[in-house]
Amino acid sequence: MRILRTADDVVAAFGGTKAAAEWAGVGESAVSNWIARGFIPPGWHFRMHEHFEARQYRLESTVFGHVVDEPNPKRRTAPIYSMR
């Protein structure tokens, strides 16, 4: 089982930017943005996990922007609102 740890690893496992873009149904620039940001956006997590699991790959949580030791400064978080 191969382990994918970065967005670069994921794109390479697809066979490159063009192949990843075709799989996702987006432009190559969107996939290039995944690499530039360093993580795959949330809307792709489940589908991508299913795709690679069926092919005997394991995706580390770092692919999706999860950093255990420190927050990812590139990742945006949603604001927390109070209902008071």
C-alpha positions in Angstrom: 0.0 0.0 0.0 1.4 3.4 -1.0 0.9 6.3 1.3 0.1 9.8 -0.1 1.2 12.5 2.2 1.0 15.7 0.2 -1.1 17.3 -2.5 1.9 16.8 -4.8 1.8 13.0 -4.1 -1.9 12.9 -4.9 -1.5 14.7 -8.2 1.4 12.4 -9.1 -0.7 9.3 -8.2 -3.4 10.5 -10.6 -0.7 10.7 -13.3 -0.2 14.5 -13.3 -2.1 17.8 -13.2 -4.0 17.1 -16.4 -5.2 13.6 -15.3 -6.2 14.9 -11.8 -8.1 17.8 -13.4 -9.9 15.4 -15.8 -10.8 13.1 -12.8 -12.2 16.1 -10.8 -13.9 17.8 -13.8 -12.0 21.0 -13.2 -9.4 23.0 -15.0 -5.7 22.3 -14.6 -5.3 25.6 -12.8 -7.6 24.4 -10.0 -5.3 21.4 -9.5 -2.3 23.6 -9.5 -3.9 25.6 -6.8 -4.2 22.4 -4.7 -0.4 22.0 -5.0 0.3 25.7 -4.3 -1.9 25.7 -1.2 -0.4 22.4 0.0 -3.7 20.7 0.6 -6.8 19.4 -1.2 -10.0 21.5 -0.5 -12.7 19.9 1.6 -15.2 19.3 -1.2 -13.0 16.5 -2.6 -12.1 14.6 0.6 -14.7 11.8 0.5 -14.6 11.2 -3.2 -10.8 11.2 -3.3 -10.5 8.9 -0.3 -12.8 6.4 -2.0 -10.9 6.7 -5.3 -7.5 6.0 -3.8 -8.7 3.4 -1.2 -10.0 1.3 -4.1 -6.5 1.4 -5.6 -4.7 0.4 -2.5 -3.4 3.9 -1.6 -3.7 5.5 1.8 -4.2 9.2 2.2 -2.6 10.9 5.2 -4.7 13.6 6.8 -1.9 16.1 5.8 -3.2 15.8 2.2 -6.3 17.6 3.4 -4.6 20.3 5.4 -4.6 18.6 8.8 -1.4 19.4 10.8 -1.1 17.8 14.1 1.6 19.9 15.8 0.8 23.4 14.5 -2.0 25.1 12.6 -1.6 25.5 8.9 -1.3 29.2 8.2 -2.4 28.6 4.5 -5.7 27.0 5.6 -8.7 29.2 6.1 -11.1 28.4 8.9 -14.7 29.3 9.1 -15.6 32.0 11.7 -17.4 30.8 14.8 -20.7 32.6 15.4 -22.5 32.8 18.7 -26.3 32.4 18.8 -26.6 34.7 21.9 
